[in-house]
């Protein structure tokens, strides 16, 4: 049987509690017979061994504006929009839009097909963009059961670097690349930036 060649992308701020690499590999060998899998990951854990953010939905400009305009409610101390926790239970595996970049198990053939991370992204959104390209090529992204990995979020980031600034910059790059509606893109780059400036002025209410 031909062995599967794999790229395993693992954050430096992670701790493997079991033989996660073997579990990922065995699952890929068993279930990727037709090369339809683009990437797999696991339900990550935090330091307290509780479920951590492990996957998400591809960003949409409409969702982004709804979220950002919610800051008006916060100014007047009205009902706050609740944050959605994307982490859920699983039986064996389930399909997601994208897996967080802390643990990404990707067949080499997929990388050969769609390419590596886009170098426009310095940090953040690079894994989202990569897996959006997988979607465009009809590769599935799945969370599987078995691997146990702690993700010590932000521990691999230099504290001198502003996480917020990097997130915002990468967010704009992502939409510039993947948003085909020019009107939405224009609004994003003009109105959204003004919203972020306003939130910075009132940052005690938001952060």
Beta strands, then each sheet from edge to edge (+ up, - down):
strand 1: 6-10
strand 2: 14-16
strand 3: 37-42
strand 4: 55-56
strand 5: 93-95
strand 6: 98-99
strand 7: 103-107
strand 8: 140-144
strand 9: 149-151
sheet 1: 1+ 7-
sheet 2: 2+ 9-
sheet 3: 3+ 8+ 5-
sheet 4: 4+ 6-
end
